[in-house]
Amino acid sequence: MLLSLLSLSELWTGCVDYISRPCTLLLSLITASLFYLWGREGQVPLLVCGDGFRVFLQRHCPVVVERFCPTPWCWGGRVQTLVRAFIKSNTDVTYRNELIRTSDGGQISLDWVDNANSATHPQRSTRPTILFLPGMTGNSQQTYILTAVQHATQLGYRCVVLNNRGFGGEELLTPLTFCAADVDTVVNHVKELYPQAPLLGAGVSLGGMLLMYYLACKGQDSKIVAGLTISVVWESFETSVSLEQPINRLLFNRHIAINLCLAVKRHRKILEKAIDVDHVLKARTIREFDERFRSPINGYKTCVDYYKDASPVYKLQQTKVPVLCLNAADDPFSPKHALPVGLVQRMPNVALLVTAHGGHIGFLEGLFPKSEGYVDRLFRQFIWAAFEHLEELREACNIKEHLTE
């Protein structure tokens, strides 16, 4: 009997070993493959800029020469983009809201973090200030804004977030929503409050486009001393083509178009005075929305005219302040072939940092990505370098005349 029990025990153990070995082997192979791909895909981003700007960045912003290893299970830019949208921030930021009026009778909602207890910059009048410009349907509560604000306050800086009209919870008083002129209005407002405080602009996606538009239009008269953009759309025509591809249309285009239409519906009472709201609400793509709403509401005859004027690539050479721009080569919103590599190579004050992977506002890294990552390291290092070594930065970018601070 004992021998029989021992035989059964050995048989059972043998069966378990037989079954578990392939499973263990398979799990080991999968793990090894993930780490292999993770290591193989990790590489130093491409940095396109003048020699002076390059030396400055390598000295004060070393993340630009570090390997970026994307999360191994986020295959491609689409997955990076989608996963990033579901990552929430645990950062607790308390804003002070301010509503300011515009020349057209509208109002802009600003969310401030004054950082009154700053130890590194205790003087309120000279405390460096960062103006944040969120993405298309974003506001001050976006994860990427909250984490960036936290980093900026830890460094002792003041923060202000420009909420796009109609997306910050405020009432829409005029038919305008996204408006490039609002950046100029807010910059002037901030500089009137703190004329001696240097002001840096940080724009994400559409916010980056608005920032680049402001910098190009102002040129040497810019009241912003430096800029940083994340996943900016360089060429709107190419973005439309990319987002209208079947997979991108399904994953991104239609979803964004629906959110834009919901915003129009929410402010229908004021918007129907200037636009056919029912026609706008039938838009199923971003291009259709732009054709039916944004182009006419901003005074453009056609969507082609609007796209050309809004695309930073056509005005980039007019920019006269130092700007660092981060993009991913697999960004479905800003395709690789549309990145202005050749143009940036001829400009001493613009640096284009391109990672092989990262998607749109993704740049997730590590096996278990968190709300803070590569973008935050880049942001923290660059704003510190720009504020604390501003004269060196200007000299590195061959900027002879000092801009208004």
Summary of the structure (lengths in Angstrom):
residues: 405
radius of gyration: 24.4
end to end distance: 92.9
largest distance: 97.6
contacts: 1376
relative contact order: 0.16
helix: 49%
strand: 13%
